[in-house]
Amino acid sequence: MAISSTIIKVSINIADMDRNYYQSHDLTVAQHPSETDYRFMIRLIAFMLNASERLSFTRGLSSDEEPDVWEKTLTDEIDLWIDLGQPDEKRIRKACGRARQVKIYTYNERKAKVWWELQNQKLERFSNLNVFHINAPDIESMINRSMQLNCNIQDGEIYLNDGNLNQVITLDKL
């Protein structure tokens, strides 16, 4: 019998001073059985950094044809494609061809550094691609089946609070 996804309810109040975006989002997100708590929280952080009315989670790990998060236009064109980790060049080329803007968020510093050294030269040709590294130590300690988060973003830093814990998350542009 297959293991089913874990459903997590997340209520996020976002105050993004860098983009002048202030909004609340009530989300129901599936955590794939093979997805770690840390990766799940990185996916939420990627959502918070790009939050908008049309931004949504996809089937993610369950589908090779979709990113982890995307924003589509009303005519079903992909405005923003967001992938996590260290995707291969073929996937990045496909994403850059299908979406107006592509963002990759790496999160394992050691693996990300090696991946970036190997991919940096090849990825320079994609003008619609931005790559960032998320530094979020111990972020998985915030995960819960029902979360209420306050997120403040200013000067590229994310301040995340769940009522008990405060986390400061930094973002480096690669």
C-alpha positions, 0 to 999 in steps of 0.5 A: 500500500502506498504512503499518502501525502501529509496535508498541512494547513498553513495560515501566513501573514506576509509583510514584504517591505521589499515588494510592498506586498501585504497579504494573508494566505490560507493554504492547504499544502500536501507534503509528499511522503518523500519530502523532508520537513526541511524541504517542505519549509523551504517550499513555503519560504519560496512561496512567501518570497514570491507571494501573489494572488495567482501563485500556487503550489503544484504537484511538485515531486509527484510530477516532472512536468511542473515546478514546485510552485508557479504563477500562471496568467489568466490565459494559462501561460506560466509567468513564474516557474519556481524550482527547489534544489539543484535541477539539471540543465535540461530541466532549467532549459525547459523551464526557461523556454516555458516561463516568462521568469524562472527562479531556483532556490537552493538550500543545502549549502554544500550540495548547492555550492558544488552544483553552482560551480558546475552549472554557473557557466552553462546557465549564464545564457538564460536571461529569465533565470535567477538563482538564490540560496536560502540559509534557513538553519533549523527551519524544520522545527517550525513545521506542524500540521496546522501552522500560523506564521507571520512573515516579514521580509525586508532587505532580503532577510525573512523574519518568520514567527509561529508564536513560539519560535523566531527564525531569521532566514537569509537569501543569497543571490548566486 
